[in-house]
Amino acid sequence: MSKLRLRGFEIYKSHLTPDAQRNLIAALRPVLKAAPLFSPVVPGGGQMSVRMTSAGAFGWYSDAEGYRYAPKHPRGSDWPTIPEPILDIWRELTGVERLPDCCLINYYGEDARMGLHQDKDEADFSYPVVSISLGDDGLLRLGNPTRGGKTDSLWLNSGDVVVMGGEARLAYHGVDRIRFKSSRLLPKGGRLNLTLRVVT
């Protein structure tokens, strides 16, 4: 395991062992069964290439009316609780006593990407955001607190964890592409990204 710091992002390479990664996938299976992945609609009317769901008191949601946190899954059920092994990563790497109340789960298929964006729908930006990579490699693009300007890119591999706090908390970031089937963690390929956030 090694720790990198780039533009304020703290990147913990190979933080999760292969066994720990498999344990997280096992912990996520009942979550995904209770709250199936869905394809959000963006305010402009298009559909995101990333499929998503959430665990915790809130789930991140998007439709024609905008981006927001919602207390229920689109089908009307409560979001499942965040599995304890995921919360353990938050405790270990942030040292923050308050636990996240949302774990956003993004699934990247072969052609999925995520454009540059800020995580700014939360009430208090003093809390960090923790991002966990599982499965196929993803090319992370790191930008600035304002849109535009020079960016840096870094491949994230399965088991990497990124902490976005301080100067990186409101920095633009996105995923340009994935290396489909670069990992055997998910039988059908693809990348799972778990993002832990304090919402309220």
C-alpha positions in Angstrom: 0.0 0.0 0.0 1.2 3.5 -0.8 -0.3 7.0 -0.2 -0.1 9.7 -2.9 -1.2 13.3 -2.6 -2.3 15.1 -5.8 -4.1 18.4 -5.9 -5.1 17.8 -2.3 -6.7 14.4 -3.1 -5.3 11.7 -0.8 -5.0 8.5 -2.8 -4.4 5.2 -1.0 -3.1 2.8 -3.6 -3.9 -0.9 -3.0 -5.4 -0.1 0.4 -7.8 -3.1 0.3 -6.4 -6.6 -0.1 -8.0 -8.9 -2.6 -9.8 -10.7 0.3 -11.1 -7.3 1.7 -12.4 -6.5 -1.8 -14.2 -9.8 -2.1 -15.7 -9.2 1.4 -17.0 -5.8 0.3 -18.6 -7.3 -2.8 -20.3 -9.9 -0.5 -21.5 -7.2 1.8 -22.9 -5.3 -1.2 -25.0 -8.1 -2.7 -28.0 -7.7 -0.3 -27.8 -3.9 -0.7 -28.1 -4.2 -4.5 -30.9 -6.7 -4.1 -32.9 -4.4 -1.8 -32.1 -1.3 -3.8 -31.4 -2.3 -7.5 -29.2 -0.2 -9.7 -31.0 2.3 -11.9 -30.1 4.7 -14.7 -30.7 8.3 -13.6 -32.1 11.0 -15.9 -30.2 14.3 -16.0 -32.0 17.7 -15.9 -31.4 18.2 -19.6 -33.4 15.0 -20.3 -30.5 12.6 -21.2 -29.6 9.5 -19.3 -26.4 9.0 -17.4 -24.1 6.2 -18.7 -23.4 5.2 -15.1 -26.0 3.1 -13.2 -26.4 3.8 -9.5 -28.0 3.1 -6.2 -27.3 4.0 -2.6 -27.2 2.8 1.0 -27.8 4.9 4.2 -30.4 7.4 5.3 -30.2 9.2 2.0 -29.5 8.3 -1.6 -28.3 10.6 -4.4 -30.8 11.0 -7.1 -31.2 12.8 -10.4 -34.2 13.5 -12.7 -35.6 16.3 -14.9 -36.0 18.5 -11.8 -32.4 18.4 -10.9 -29.8 16.7 -8.6 -30.6 16.0 -4.9 -30.6 13.6 -2.1 -33.7 11.5 -1.6 -34.9 9.5 1.4 -36.2 6.6 -0.7 -35.2 4.5 -3.7 -37.0 5.4 -6.9 -39.3 2.4 -6.5 -40.4 3.8 -3.0 -38.5 1.6 -0.6 -36.1 2.8 2.1 -32.4 2.7 1.3 -30.6 -0.2 3.0 -28.2 0.5 5.8 -24.5 1.0 4.9 -22.6 -2.3 5.5 -20.2 -2.2 8.5 -17.0 -3.1 6.5 -17.6 0.0 4.3 -18.0 2.2 7.4 -14.7 0.7 8.8 -12.9 2.2 5.9 -14.3 5.7 6.7 -13.3 5.3 10.3 -9.8 4.2 9.4 -8.9 6.9 6.9 -10.8 10.0 8.1 -10.7 9.8 11.9 -14.0 11.6 11.7 -16.4 10.6 14.5 -19.5 11.3 12.6 -20.4 8.5 10.2 -21.6 9.1 6.6 -25.3 9.0 6.0 -25.0 8.1 2.3 -23.0 5.5 0.4 -23.5 6.2 -3.3 -22.9 3.1 -5.4 -21.9 3.8 -9.1 -21.6 1.0 -11.6 -19.5 1.7 -14.7 -20.1 -0.7 -17.6 -17.9 -0.9 -20.7 -18.7 2.5 -22.1 -19.7 4.4 -19.0 -18.0 7.6 -17.8 -18.6 10.5 -15.4 -18.0 14.1 -16.6 -16.1 16.6 -14.4 -18.3 17.6 -11.5 -18.2 18.8 -7.9 -19.7 17.0 -4.9 -21.6 20.0 -3.5 -25.1 18.8 -2.6 -24.1 18.3 1.0 -24.8 20.7 3.9 -21.3 20.9 5.4 -18.2 20.7 3.2 -15.9 20.4 6.2 -16.5 16.6 6.1 -14.5 14.7 3.6 -15.8 12.4 0.8 -14.3 8.9 0.7 -14.3 7.0 -2.6 -13.6 3.3 -2.9 -12.8 1.6 -6.2 -13.7 -2.0 -6.9 -13.3 -4.0 -10.1 -12.0 -2.6 -13.4 -9.5 0.2 -13.6 -10.9 3.7 -13.9 -9.1 6.8 -15.3 -9.7 9.6 -12.7 -9.4 13.2 -13.8 -8.6 15.7 -11.2 -9.4 19.4 -11.7 -9.7 22.6 -9.9 -12.2 24.2 -7.4 -13.5 26.3 -10.4 -14.4 24.9 -13.8 -11.6 24.9 -16.5 -7.9 25.0 -16.3 -5.2 22.3 -16.3 -6.2 18.8 -15.0 -4.3 15.7 -14.0 -5.3 12.1 -14.6 -4.6 9.0 -12.6 -5.6 5.3 -13.1 -7.5 3.9 -10.1 -7.3 0.2 -9.6 -9.4 -2.2 -7.6 -8.8 -1.7 -3.9 -7.7 2.0 -4.2 -9.3 4.5 -1.8 -9.4 8.3 -2.4 -10.1 10.8 0.4 -11.4 14.2 -0.8 -11.1 16.8 2.0 -9.7 20.3 2.5 -8.6 21.9 -0.7 -9.9 18.8 -2.7 -13.3 18.8 -1.2 -14.9 21.0 -3.9 -12.5 20.2 -6.7 -13.9 19.1 -10.0 -13.3 15.4 -10.8 -14.6 12.8 -13.1 -13.9 9.4 -14.7 -13.0 9.5 -18.3 -13.1 5.8 -19.1 -12.5 2.3 -17.7 -10.4 -0.6 -18.8 -13.2 -3.1 -19.2 -12.4 -6.6 -17.9 -9.1 -5.4 -16.5 -10.2 -7.0 -13.2 -11.8 -10.4 -12.3 -13.4 -9.1 -9.2 -16.8 -8.7 -10.8 -17.7 -11.8 -12.9 -19.3 -9.7 -15.7 -16.7 -7.0 -15.6 -17.2 -3.3 -14.8 -16.3 -1.0 -12.0 -18.0 -0.2 -8.7 -17.3 3.1 -7.1 -18.5 3.6 -3.5 -18.7 7.2 -2.3 -19.2 7.9 1.4 -20.7 11.3 2.2 -22.1 13.2 5.2 -25.2 14.8 3.8 -26.9 16.8 6.5 
